[in-house]
Amino acid sequence: MSDASENAVVLAPDLSTQGDVFPSAAGDSGLLLLADLRDLHLAAARNSLYGEMLAQTARATRDERLLALASARHPWTPRQLRWTNTMIKKLCPRCSSGP
């Protein structure tokens, strides 16, 4: 199979597939935070992609209002991506090392 997710490194468990199981150990809170940061980073990446698609459509159709909208929101997504990436880099070593 060529599914890229098969080769992805799992940083934190996907709790949405585990039903009522909720980690109770103190160290698991760091993994939950990493999972939230991962989800936030992926959402920001999706937002960036949609914004680029919107901008390209606006250019192709010469829609100035749509291009203005796409241009106005553009600076925020790279900031979100940099912030989540920085937080993941800071927290990952702390969460992966033992108590």
C-alpha positions in Angstrom: 0.0 0.0 0.0 1.2 3.5 -0.6 -0.7 5.2 2.3 1.8 7.7 3.8 0.2 7.3 7.3 1.5 3.8 7.5 5.1 5.1 7.5 4.3 8.0 9.9 5.9 8.1 13.3 3.3 8.1 16.1 4.1 10.6 18.7 1.0 10.1 20.8 -1.8 7.6 20.9 -5.0 8.4 19.0 -7.4 8.4 21.9 -10.5 8.8 19.8 -10.3 5.1 18.8 -9.9 3.9 22.4 -13.4 4.4 23.6 -13.6 5.1 27.3 -10.0 4.4 28.0 -8.4 7.5 29.5 -4.8 7.6 30.7 -4.5 8.2 34.4 -0.7 8.4 34.9 0.8 11.9 35.3 3.2 11.3 32.4 0.3 10.7 30.0 -0.8 14.3 30.3 2.3 15.3 28.3 1.4 12.8 25.6 -2.1 14.2 25.5 -0.7 17.7 25.1 1.5 16.5 22.2 -1.6 14.9 20.6 -3.5 18.2 20.9 -0.5 20.1 19.4 -0.3 17.6 16.6 -4.0 18.0 15.8 -3.6 21.8 15.9 -0.6 21.7 13.6 -2.4 19.5 11.1 -5.5 21.8 11.2 -3.2 24.8 10.6 -1.6 23.0 7.7 -5.0 22.2 6.2 -6.0 25.9 6.7 -2.9 27.0 4.8 -3.6 24.6 2.0 -7.2 25.8 1.7 -6.0 29.4 1.8 -3.6 28.8 -1.1 -6.4 27.1 -3.1 -8.7 30.1 -2.4 -6.0 32.5 -3.5 -5.3 30.6 -6.7 -9.0 30.4 -7.5 -9.3 34.2 -6.9 -6.4 34.8 -9.2 -7.7 32.6 -11.9 -11.2 34.2 -11.8 -9.8 37.7 -11.3 -12.0 38.1 -8.2 -10.4 41.0 -6.3 -12.6 40.6 -3.2 -11.8 36.9 -2.9 -8.1 37.6 -3.4 -8.2 40.3 -0.7 -9.8 37.9 1.7 -7.2 35.2 1.0 -4.4 37.7 1.3 -5.7 39.1 4.6 -5.7 35.7 6.3 -2.4 34.5 4.8 0.1 35.8 7.5 -1.7 34.0 10.3 -1.3 30.4 9.2 2.6 30.4 8.9 2.7 31.8 12.4 0.4 29.1 13.7 2.5 26.4 12.0 5.8 27.9 13.5 4.2 28.2 16.9 2.9 24.6 17.0 6.2 23.3 15.6 8.2 25.1 18.3 6.0 23.8 21.0 6.2 20.3 19.7 10.0 20.6 19.6 10.1 21.9 23.2 7.7 19.3 24.6 8.7 16.2 22.8 12.0 15.6 24.7 10.3 16.3 28.0 7.5 13.9 27.3 9.7 11.1 25.9 12.1 11.1 28.8 11.2 9.3 32.0 10.3 10.9 35.3 
